[in-house]
Amino acid sequence: MKAQEPTKLQEKLSTINKIEEIFKDIKKNAPSLSLKDLEINGNDLIDLGIPQGPEIRNILNKLLEIVLDNPSRNQRNILIRLAKEINKSQKK
């Protein structure tokens, strides 16, 4: 950037700084984006009586979708209740 037109340098640097601040804000306030960000994990599901195996991952993936749609639902008690409901519906 410094090798380009010097009269535009300050404007470009200012833009980059604004973008960097926006990125930091998004990263700080971003909703859960991966399974590890959920307030429960596979061990919690096993403690609920769900057997180890693909069902654990399926339930966690469904919970992640729910949290991505509504980040306020990423609370342990809510996710445990939802996991029980999902598990029950999958057994039908």
Long-range contacts (C-beta under 8 A, 24 or more apart in sequence): 31-67, 31-68, 31-71, 31-74, 32-64, 32-67, 32-68, 32-71, 32-74, 33-68, 34-64, 35-60, 35-61, 35-64, 37-67, 37-74, 38-63, 38-64, 38-67, 38-74, 38-79, 39-74, 39-75, 39-76, 39-79, 40-76, 40-79, 40-80, 40-83, 44-76, 44-80, 44-83, 45-83, 45-87, 48-80, 48-83, 48-84, 48-87, 50-83, 50-87, 55-87, 55-90, 58-90, 59-83, 59-86, 59-87, 59-90, 62-86
